[in-house]
Amino acid sequence: MTTIAVTGHMDLTEDSIPLVRTALDDLLKQYADDLVGVSCIAKGADSLFAEAVLAAGGRLTVVVPSQDYRQNKVKPDHAALFDRLLEAAGEVLVLPHETANRQAYEAANAVLIERADRLVAVWSGEPPTGKGGGTADTVLEAQAAGVPVDVVWPDGATRRG
């Protein structure tokens, strides 16, 4: 069994979504027989990865960063997908943090790295922002822990803003 966790940008442009999803499908094909995907199922990369894991026939483990995450952080345009992925998960870990904040996100990232044989990073390659808990931070933490990182950033992928 191969356990693959994901980190990645939430702010993908509409045009980037199919490019990233195709790249994730291609990457996960090689693990299809025995795959567990670990994701926080946030909007963007996390949810695209979770959908790709399920499409490949893998099992999904969801890490929810805090007890109030669904209520306070999942926007209406993402709620239906979030709920569908949560329901499809074979395992759901809700971390003990009451509030979704930097500590909760950093703790969630630590769980992803602890469980992962590999990390998929849907990442533009930009350095850490200094806020902690972001994609670049998670990549650096995985590398420091000796977890191999596969960067997915297909030609034409861009971020909003």
Beta strands, then each sheet from edge to edge (+ up, - down):
strand 1: 2-8
strand 2: 35-39
strand 3: 59-64
strand 4: 91-94
strand 5: 118-122
strand 6: 149-152
sheet 1: 4+ 3+ 2+ 1+ 5+ 6+
end
